């Protein structure tokens, strides 16, 4: 459960890659997966540092 957000973000990247390179004309909405995956990773990094900082104090 500790790395579940990274797994979700990784699956979004893989799904994006499969759809973009697997189909000749992918739907344009599929390109939203990349920013969503990036936001998930950034939130995980930000909150992980924030929580660890409060635990040290």
N, C-alpha and C positions, 0 to 999 in steps of 0.2 A: 504493500500500500504506500510505502514511502516514495516510490518512483512512479506512481500511477499517472501523474500529470505528464511526465516525460514520455511515458508509453503512449498516452493519448496524442500528444503532439507529434511523436514519431509516426503513429498510424495515420495522422492527417497528412504528413509529408508524403508517406508512401502512397496513400490513396490519391493525392494530387498527381504524383508522378505517373501512376498507372493510368489515370484518366487522361491526362494531357498527352502522354506518349503512346497510349494504347488506341486512342480514337483519332480519326482524321479531323473531325470537327467537334471538339469538346464544348459543352455548354460554358458560357462565360462566367457563370456564377461559381464554377469550380475553383476559380482563381482566388476566391475568398478564403480558401483553406490555408493558404500560406500565411496571411496576416493573423488568422485565428491561432494557428500553431505557434507563431512567433510571440503573440501576446501571452499565450499559456506559459511558454518557457520564461518570458520576462517576469511575469507575475510570480512564478515559482521561485525564481532566483531572488527577486526582491523580498518576498515574504519570508523566504528561508533565512536570508541574512538578518532581517528585522527580528524574527523570532529568536534566532540564536543570539543576537545581541541582547535582547531582554532577558534571556535565560542566564547569561554570563553575569549580569548586574545583580 
